[in-house]
Amino acid sequence: MTARRLSACLALLALLGLTALPAAWAALPDEIQVYADDLNAPGEFGLEVHVNTSPRGQRDATYAGEVKNDHSLFVTPELSWGLNDTMDAGLYLPTARDAATGNLYAAGAKGRFKWLPIRGDELQGGGFAGLNLEIARIARRFEEYRSAAELRAMLGWRTPDWLLAFNPVLSWDLSDGADRRTGYGFAFKGTHRIGEGLAGGFEYYTDQGKVGERQPWNAQSNKLFAVLDVERHGWGFNVGVGKGLSTDTEKLTFKGILEFAF
């Protein structure tokens, strides 16, 4: 049964990747996160608050009226609900403070649905696999094309001391007039336990461009973060410091995620 579920995950990812939806890679930095095997229990309510800023970010707008992330502050509450043993749903409400004007904006909304049919033992760990689908409607000052979708695979392995997680990501722009090719990229996380409820490691994020037309290295978004994860009963947080590795990437980014379960 486990093998069948894994095959179903991979088949669904491949099928959606071949669809002819318009393409986009979300530019609004509302969350910087690698998805692992985290899932709300049935009926459980969760709250995560994503915070990030780039003291050495991108300053040049790519279209008229765009809010750039250089010194801007992004704060995104994420509400989530456990639906059953393998599914939960969430809602993101991103906000941003534009460093250039000092204005505070509501940036839009994103809904998500997570399906994680394969998970390891709660104490001993094991392999995990699933999919996360997001649908977004974002203000134009943050995204040139307001409506978008993203499909993220969640693959990896956990032990009491190690976590390895890999997220291939496909993205589509749902607005009229956009490039209709599928965007793609991936994220990776590796951490090791260094104390009770404490783990350290790194996360890597990259946007490769469009399927069939991979961008040159310096035109990609490539970021490497040193991260620290803290888990306590009922709450936890992730903090990280990131460095851009390519020309068209923020040179320095700080990020944090504070999470609660109710």
N, C-alpha and C positions, 0 to 999 in steps of 0.2 A: 504493500500500500504506500509506503514512504517513497519508493522509487517512482510509482505512478504519479504521486503528487508533485514530485520534483520535475518529472517530464511535462506535466501539465503547466507548471510555472514557466518553464523554458519555452514551451510551444506557444503559450499566450504572448510572451514577450516578443518572440520572433514574428508572430502574426501581426501584432500591433506595429512593430517596427517596419513592416512592409506596406502599411497603409499610406495612402497619398494625402495625408493631412498636411496643411502648411506648417513650416518649421520655425522654431524659435528656441533660444536658450535664455531662460529668465535672467534679466540683468539686475532686478531689484534684490539687494542683499538682505532679504528679510530673515533668512536662516542660513547658517553655514553649519551643516550637520551631515554626518554619515549615518545612514540608517542601518541598524543591526537587528537583533531579535527582540527588541522592546515592544510590548503589546499590552494595552490595558486589559485587565481581567473583565469578564462579563459584568456589566453594570457599573464598572469603576469609572469615575470622573477624574480627569487629569488636567493639569495646567502647566504649560511650559512658557517661559518668558525668554525670548531670544534677543540678545543685545549685541550689536557690533558697530565698530567705527574704524575708519582707515585714516590715520594721521598722515599717511603718504599714499593717497589714493589717486583716482583718475580725475583730471581737471578739465579736459576738453570734451565738450558736449558732442554727441554724435548726431543729434537732431535738435531743432529749435525748441527751447523750453525745458530741456532735460535737466533734472537735478543730479548732480555728480556726487560721488561718495567721498570725495576728499574732505576730511574733517567733519562730514555729516554724521549724524547719529541715527541708527535704525533700531527701533524697539518693536518687537512683534509678540503679542500674547497668542498662544495656541491653546485652544480648548479641545479636549478629546474625550471620547466616550467608548467604553468597551461594549461591543455588540454581542460577541460570543467567544468561544475558545480560540478562534483563528482570525477574527476580524475586529477592527475598531475604526472609528471615523473621527475626523478633526476639522477644525475651522481656524484659519490664521487671520488675524486682523492687524496687518502691518501699519506702523506709523513711522514718520521720519522727521528729523529736524534738519533743514537745509542750511548748511554752514554759510553759504554765500549770502542768504537773505535773513537768516535767523527765524524763518517761518516754520511752524509745525504743521505737518500734513497727515491726514489719514490717507494711506496709499492704496486702499482697496480691500479685497478679500480673496482668500483662497480656501477651497474646500478640498479635503483629501479622504481617501478610502484605502485602508491598509488590509492586506490579506496575507497571513503568515501561516500556511498549512503545515510547514515543517519546522519543528523546534526541538532542541535537545532537552535533556533532563534538567529540571530547574536547578539542581545542585551541582551535578557533574558536567553539564553543558552538552556539547555535540554540535552537529551541523544544523544550519537553518537556511530556509529559502522562502521567498515570498515576493509580492509585488505591492507597490504603492502608487496610486493614481491621484494626481492633483489637477484641479480645474481652477484657473485664476481669472479674475477681472481686476486689473490694476490701472491706477490713474496714469494718464498719458505722460505726466511729468517724470514718471519712473520707467515706463515702457513705451516704446514708439507704437507698438501694436498691443492693444489693451487686453485682449482675450487670448489665453494660452492654456495648453495642457502639457503635463509631464508624466511619463511613466518610468518608474524607478524599480529595478530589481534589487532585492535584498538577499545577498548570498554570503555565507561565511561559516565560521567555526568558533565555538567558545569552549574554553576549559576553565577550571577555577583560577588559573593564573594568566591565561591569554585570551585576547579577543582579536579576531581577524575578520573584517567585514569589507565587502566589495559591492559597489553600487553602479552597474551600468545604467545610464540614463538616456532616454529618448525624449525629445521635446518637439512640440508643434505650436505654431502660431495660428489662432483661430480667427483672426481679424482679416477683413478684406484688404487686398493690396499688398499682402506680405509675401515674402519668398516662400514658395510652397514645398521646399525640400525639408526633410526631417533633420533636425539637429541632434547631435549626440555628444556624449562625454562620459566621464566616470569619476567616482570618488572611492577612496580606499582608506581604511583605518586599521592600525595595529597598535594595541596597548598591552602592557604587562602589569600584573599586580605588584605593587610596591609596599603595600600595607593593608590593614583591615579596611575594606571599603574604599581603597585608594589605588588608582591605576594611572600610569603615565605612558605616553607614546607619541604617535604622530598621525596626522590626517593629510591626505593629498587630494586636491580637486583639479579637474581639467575640463575645459570645453574644447572639443576637437573641431568644431565647425559643423558642416553639413555632410550627411551621408553621401559618399561618392566624390567628395571634394574636401579632403582634409586640409585644414589651414596650416601654413608654415608655423614653426614653433613660436616665433615672436609675435604672431597674430593670434595665438591661442591665449586662453586664460589658464595659467598654471600656478597653483598656490600650494605651499607646504606649511603645515601648522605643527608646532609642538603643543601637545594638549595634556591636560590633567583632568581625570574623572574622579568625582567623589560621590559615593553612594551611602546614604543613611536611611534609616527606617522612615518611609513616607516622603522622603525628599532626596534631592541630589543636584549636582551641578557639573557642568563641563566648562573649562576655560581654555583658551588657546591664543597663541601669538603666531601670526602667519606672515610669510615672506613671499612676494611675487617672484616667480622664476623666469618670466618672459617679459618682453618689453611692454605689451599691452595689458599688464596686470598691476593691481595695487601693490606697492612696494612694502607696505607695512599695514597689517590689520590686526585688531584685537577683537576677540569674540567671547561670548559667554552664554550659557543656557542654564537657567534655573528651573527645576522641575519639581512638581508636587503631585501626589496621588491622594485621592479622597474616596 
